[in-house]
Amino acid sequence: MEDMFQVKPGETVAITADLTSDRTIVDALASASSAAGGIPMVILVPRAEKESQAGMQYWPSEALTATLCKADVWIEANSMVLLYSDIWEIAMRDNKKLRYLIIGNSSIDSLDRIFTGFDIQSLKQLLNKTRDKVLACKTVRITSKNGTDVSYDIDLNYAFDIDDGDYSQPKFGTAPGFVNIVPKIASMNGNIVFDFLQNGEKGSQLEFIMKNSEIIDVKGEKEASEKFKAYLASFNDPNMYKISHNMLGLNPKVTALSGDVAEDERIWGGVDFGFGHTSPMDMPPLGQVAKSHFDGVVTNASVYLDAIQIFDNGVVCHPDLKPFTLNLLNN
């Protein structure tokens, strides 16, 4: 609260959680906010059955939206997240001072790995340098030894975000350690084999066949693939099959999968693919409206920007980037 958010005396710090969230974490955040001079406000809501817009019926949306439109800081610790719901979209659009961070249902151990033990300025330099290289390319290709081979084109009108642990200014903040890219519409083709897939069967490796940025088939062990197909179909929303974003993972403390998506999508040398809802902030002017959003992770990726390789089987290999990794990985 002091180093990353730089909470100032008198600022309102809203911490949203649901009835299954870890109250130890929620209470610690509130206490730290108070110690920094802020005024904490803990808001407990029912746990929704589904996340994002699909969970709207479970939340006191009008009252919650009005409150968040007045807060200075909002930390979301809901186990079923408000992210990308109308509540979130309105608060982020209308509250120009809001510093938002989502931690979801992360454990204390996971939060310790994600947020501590590295130099913020070194991470900032690495992420900015990597983003510069992405902005200079036309096509991104990602492969891995698990069988992934997928590519997409860049659209410079869309978002190219980083999070480095600095939440002191108004922003849509997530845990530090990534470069986020919103691919050009209808440009992604190939196959993605996930080492971790949110809402997928644990221990089952599923493969998405991508055509023109849409999932056209889910392959893998029969029961697991059929369950995931049923999960997608349950939304009755064609946009749930569409790519939303791709993240290049560069958190130096996240080196193995934990099963916590907020941590795993930042795994060093891996990549995350998000599907479904995309905010108008990231894909102007209208975004990609969908009922929910989910993510999957590929570890130990090889990443090519046009013909230039920047990751090699999970290792940052480009000579312009390698020097920035030394301080991060040797701590």
N, C-alpha and C positions, 0 to 999 in steps of 0.2 A: 504493500500500500504506500510505503514511503518512497522506495527507489523506482518502482516501475510506474505507478499511478501518480506519484508526487501529490498526494491528497493535501489540499490546503484547508486551513481552519474554516469551519462553517460549511464546507461542501457536503451535499447530500449524497450518500453512498447507498444505493439500492442493491440489495442482494436477494435475488429471487431463487426460490427452491420449491420443490414439491414434497409431499408428505413422506416420500421414501428417500429423500436426499440425506447425506451424512451431516447431521447437525453439528458434529465436532468441527467440520470444515467451515460451515456457515457461521457458527459462533466465533470461530477464530478470525474469520474475515471481518466480522462486525467489531470485534475487540481491537483488531489492528487498525481499522478505520477510525475508531474513536481515539486510539492512542496517537494517531497522526493528526488529530484535530478535526476530523470529519464527523458528520452526524449520520450514523448507520441506520438503515431501515430494512429490516428483514421481512420479506413477503413470502408467506407459505401458501401454495395453491395445491389443488388436487393433482395427482399424477394422471396424466392423459394416457389414453390407450395407444395413440400414435403421436409422432412428433410433428412440429411445424404447423402448417395450416390445417392438417388433418386432426390436430388436437384442440382446435378452437372451441369446440362445444364443451370442453371440460374446464375452461378457465374463465374467470370473471373479467372478460376482455375489456369492457369499457372502463372500469375502475383501474385496471392494471395499466392500460394504455395511457390514461390521463396521468397516473403517477409517474410512469417512466418518462413521459414528456417533460417532466420538471426536474428530474434527477441530474446530478453532475456526473456521477459514475454509476454504471450498472454492471454488476457481475452476475452472470447467469449460472446457477448451480443446479438447475432442474435436471432430474434424471431423464425426463422426456422433454426435449428442449423446445423453447419458444422461438428459437432462431428460424427466420424466414416466414413466420406466421404474420398475419396482419398486425398483431400487437407489435412485433419486432420492426416490421417495415415502417409503420407510422412513427414509432418512437425514433428510429434512426433517421427518418426523413425530416421530421418536424423539430426535433431537439438538436439544435445546431451545436450545443456545447457538450453533448453526451460522449463520454468515454466508456465504450462497451467492451467487455471481455466475456467470452464463453468458456467455462471449464466443465460444464455438463456434470456427469456422474463420476468424475475422476476421483481416485483414491488419494490419500495423503502421500503414499509412496510415489504414485505417478506424478502428482504435482511437484514433489521434491525433485524428481528427475527432469521434468519439463522446464521448470522455472529457475533452478538454482545450479550453481557450480560452473558457470561459464561467464566469459567477459562479454557484456552487451555490445560494447563498441566493436570488438572483433567480429561478432556475429553480424552486426549491422553492415560492416564493410564487405563481408563475404556475400551476404544476401543482395546488397545493392549491386555488386560487381556481377553476380550471376544474373540478376534481372536485366542489367544492361545488355548482356549477351543475348538473352531471350528476345529483347526488344529489337535487336539488330538482325534477327533471323526471320525466315519466312515459314519454315516447316520444322516441327518438333517430331522426332522419332524416338520411341522408347522400346527397348527390348530387355529381356531377362532370360536367365537359364531355365526358368520354369515354363517357358514357351510363349511369353508375352512378346508381341511384335505389333505395335500400333503407331499410327502417325496422324498428325493434324496440322492445320495451317494456323497462322497467327492473324488476329485482327486487332490492329492498333487502336481501334475505338473502344476496346474492352479493357477490363481491369488487369493489372499486373501488380499484385499486392505482395508485400512482405510483412512479416511480423518479427520484430527483433527484441521484444520485451520492453519497449518504450510505449507506455499508454498515457503519457502526460498531456497529450493533445486530443481533441475530439477525433474519434475513429471507430471503425468496426474492428475490434481487436479479437484475435484468437491467440492460442498459445504460440510462443516464439519458435522459429526455426524452419521457415519454408519460403519458397517463392511460388505464388499462386498465379495461374494463367487461366483465362477463360477462352477456350478455343473458338475459332471461327465457326459459325453455324454450318452444319452439314459437311464438315471437312474431315471428321475423324473416321478412319477406316483401319481394320485389322482385328486383332484379338488380344484380350487382356486376361491373363490367368492370375487370380488373386491369391495372395498368401493369407490375407485377412479380408473378410467381407462383412460389413455391418448388416445385421439381420440375416446372415447366412448361417448354415449349420457349422458349429465349431469343429475344426479339424478337417473340414471338407474343402477341397480346392476346386472352386468353380471358375469357369471360363465364359467371358462375354464375347460374342461375335458382334463387332461394331461395323455398321454400314451407314455412311452419311450421318455420323454422330448419334446414331440410335442403336440400342440393343436389339438385334434381330433374333438372337438365340442365346440360351444359357445352357452350357454343357458341363458335364461332370458326372459324379456318382448319381444314379437315377433318382433316388429318393431326395437327396439334397437339392438337385437341380429342379425337380418338380416342385418342391416346397418354395424355392425362391421364385420360380415362375408364378406360383400362386400368390406370393407376397406382392409382386409387381402388379399382377392383375387385380388385386383387391382394391387398388386405388381408383380403378376405372379412369385412368388419366394417361393419355399418350405421352405427356411430357415427363412422366416418371421414367421413361425408357431413354431419355436424352441425356447426353453428357452435359454437365454443368461447369466443371472446372477440373484442372489438373495441378497438383502441387508437387514441387520438387522438395524432398525432405532433407533438412540440414540442421536438425537439432543435435548438437554433439553429445548430449547425455542420453539420447534415445537410440539405442543400438540393437535392441531385440524387441520382438512383438510382445505386447502385454495383454492384448484383447480389449484395451481401452482405446476407442477410436481417436479421442482427442490427443492421445500420446502417439499412437501408431502411425497416424498420417504424417507425422513429422520425423519419422525414422531416418537416421542419417544414411544417405545414399539410396533411399527408396523413393517411391512416388505414390501419391494418392490420386484416385479418380473419384469425383463427386458426380452424382446424378440427380436429376429432378429440378427442384426450384433453384432459380438463379435470380438474385436481386437486380432491380433496375440500376442500382449503384454499380454493379459489376458488369452488367450487360445492357448499357443504355441503348435506346431510351425506355424500353418496356420490360426488359428482363425476360425470363422464361418462367412463367407462372406455373407452378405445380403444387400438388397437395402435400408433398413432403420432400425429403432430401435424404440420401444415404451415401456412404463412402466405402471405398475398398482400397486396399494397400498392396503394392508389389514391392518386395524387398530386393536389395542388391541389384538395382536397375543400371542399365547402360542408357545414357541419354545423349542424343545427337541433335545439335542445332544446325540445320542444313547438313553439311558434311562434317561439321566440327563436333568432336566428342568431348563432353564435359564430365560425365560420370562413366566409369568402367566397372561394371559388376559391383556397384556400391561404393566405389572409391572415386573421390573428386580428383580427376586426372588432368584437367586443363592447366597449363603452366601459369596462366594469369590468375587462376583461382587457388591453386595449391598453397601459395604462401599464406593466404588468409586462414587456412585450416590448421596451421601448426600450433598457434596459440590456443585454439579451441580444443583440439584433440589431446594436447599434452598436459592440460590442467587436471 
